[in-house]
């Protein structure tokens, strides 16, 4: 079935037709981040999408109570921007050679806000990103950029988890869930 007939069939059945013309991929250039690009490529090839590569340079903030702050010069900031731009351009060139339409976007600020704003400005239909899978204290202290992007994004977000770090429920948690379900069923009867 071609895309037009599929869209008509979806509309007739009450389904929402999915159009992924513009897929935004935030890149931090980590190995995990590049996994998101792999998923975006697969979706992009299937839907004929433009891939929008975004990198956010996060401002360096130092606690005031240290008594001193490292000197961050304009030159250092420009170097960071140039390096990020070169890496974005390198990825864009690879994707272009593979037949993709590509846009690049370099921003500065808080990553989750900048990714959401870039998606809004560039009319993204989907954001594809990875999560580092932090749990416990690391999650509390570092938070999750992916969670915040989901909260603020103007479009659907596909989050790629690290399979090696995914949590498995322990038997105590399963027992508690089963006990709760049984108690709720007993009370309802």
Secondary structure, DSSP 8 states (H G I E B T S, - for coil): --HHHHHHHHHHTT------SEEEEE---SHHHHHHHHHHHHHHHHHT-EEEEEEEE------GGGS------HHHHHHHHHHHHHHHHHHHHHHHHTT-EEEEEEEES-HHHHHHHHHHHTT-SEEEEE-----HHHHHHH--HHHHHHHH-SSEEEEE--GGG-----HHHHHHHHHHHHHHHHHH-
